[in-house]
């Protein structure tokens, strides 16, 4: 690629892009103007070929030029030409924009999927609850009459052990023992692990 020719300068005496970047690193605004004129077109072309969107391409090209201004001191002539360095910055910035847009799109898609998750399945829940109740009833039938009465009064009617003992006219210790034994049998019948 040809180095730019500057108006009023002899091409053989015009500074090359590498020299201009060294001056930009020292804060030379005129040198940056020359660098801008030399690279902004190719930078925009490269960015546009990656992003396709003209408005985003202009924005990213401007970001690249700001990066050239801020990071000119990082340019190392021994590692490659100034144009290659600038185009590498442009390529990276454009790819970063594509990745950022893709990540944003992915996040929006995940959020949309979460919003469209199936509603709570009421029928399934009712069936499961009914099956659980039936299993509890079946297991209650395996208890002795005293165990079943004690458990039913305590857990379904909300009575205390003392109230159950008074209602059944049994000693409190007997009710506690029957409750404990009944609950162990229920646990085993229901397959609940301790």
N, C-alpha and C positions, 0 to 999 in steps of 0.2 A: 504494500500500500504506500502511496506517495505521501511524503510529509507535506504539510500545508505550506503554501507560498503566501507570504505576508505582503500586503500592499505597501509599496514604497521600499521594500527590502529586496536585496539581491538574494535569490534562493540559496546561493552558496554561503551567504553570511547569516541567514536566518537561523535562529537557535532551533535545535531539533526538539521533539516532544519530551525526551528524557531531560534535557537541560531546562525546559520550561517547567517540568514537574519539580525539579530541584528548587527553582525560584518560587513556585507556588508553595512549597513546603516552608519557605522563608517568609511567606505572607505577601508575595508580590501579586497584586490584583490584576495588573496588566498581563502578566504571564498566565494567570488563570483565564483571562478573557481569551487569550490565544489558544489555550488548551481546550477551552469550552468550544470555540469555533471549530477546532480540529476534530474533536471526538464526539460532540453531541449528536451529530447525524448518525454515525455508525452505532453509537450506544442506543439511540432510539430505535434504529432498524433491528438490532439484535433483540432488544426488549420486546418490540412489537411482534417479532417472529415467535416469541415464547408465549406472550400473554394474549395476543390477538386483539384485545380490547384497546382502542386508541386512547381513551381517557386514562385508563390504568397505565398504559405504556408511557404516556407523557409524565404521569406522576412518578413512576418508577425511574424513568430516565432522569428526572430532576433530582430524585433522591441519590442516584448514582453520582451526579455531578457534585452534589453537596458532599458526598463521601470522598470524591476525588479531592475536593478542596481541603477537607478535614484530615485526610489520611495521606496526603502527598508525601509526607516524610517517611512513610512506610515503603514507598516504592524503592526497589533495588534494581538498578540497571543491569547488574550482572546476572539477574535471574530471568530477564526477558525484556522485551520492548515495552515502552510506555503504553503503546496502543494495546498490546496483549494484556497488560496489567489492568488497564481501564476496562477492557472488554470482559475480563474475568470478573471484575467487580459488578459489571452490568449483568452478566449471566447469573452470578450468584444471587443478586438482588431480585432478578426476575423469577428465578426458581423458588426463592424464599416466598415471593408473593403468591406463586401458584400453590405452594405447599400450605401457606396460611389460608388461602381461599378454600382449598380442599379440606383442611382441618375444620374450618368454620362450617362448611357444607356438611361434613360428617357429624359435627355436633348438632346442627339443626335437624339433621335427619334422625339422629338418635332421640332428640327431644320430641320430635313429631311422633316417632314410634312409641315413646313412653306415654304420650298423650292419647294414643289410640290403642292402648292395651285393652284387652277385653274387660268388660265390666264384671263385677262380682257375680259369679254364677250361683244365683239363689237356689235353683233347683238342685244342683249338686250338693250345696250346703245342707239343704233340707233332707236329702237322701242320706248323707253321711250322719247327720244328727239322728235320724230315725234308726239307722243301723246301729249306732252306738247305744241308743236307748234300749233297743231290742237285746243287744248283747248284755247290757247291765241287768235287764229283767231276767234273762236266761241264767245269768250268774247268781242273781239273788235267789232263784229257785233252788240252787244247790246248797244254800245255807239251812241250818236248823231253824225251826220256827222261832226260837228265842233270839237267835242271831239276826234273822231277817226282821223281826219286830224291832229290835234295838237299833239296828242300822237305819231302818226306815224312819223311826221316830226321831233319831238324832240328825240324820242328814237330809231327809226330805221334809220334815216338819220343823226342824231347827231347835229341838229340845236339847237341854244340857243332859249330861250323864245322870245327874241327880234327879232331874225331872222324869227321865226315862225310868229310873229305878222306882220312883214313887208311883208312876202310872202303871207299871207292871207289877207293883208290890213285891219287888225283889231287892236284896241287899245291893248297895252301890258297887261293891267289889265284884259281885257276880255279873252285873251289867257291863262293867268295864272289861272283864275277862271275855265275855261273849262278844262284845263289840270288837275287841282286839282280834280274836279268833276269826270272827266274821269278815273283818276288813282284810285279814291275811288271805282268806279263801277267795274273796272278791278280787284282790290284786292278782293272785295266781290264775284265777279263771279268766280275767281280762288280759292277762299277759303283760301286765305292767311290771317293769323292772324297778327294783328298789333303789 
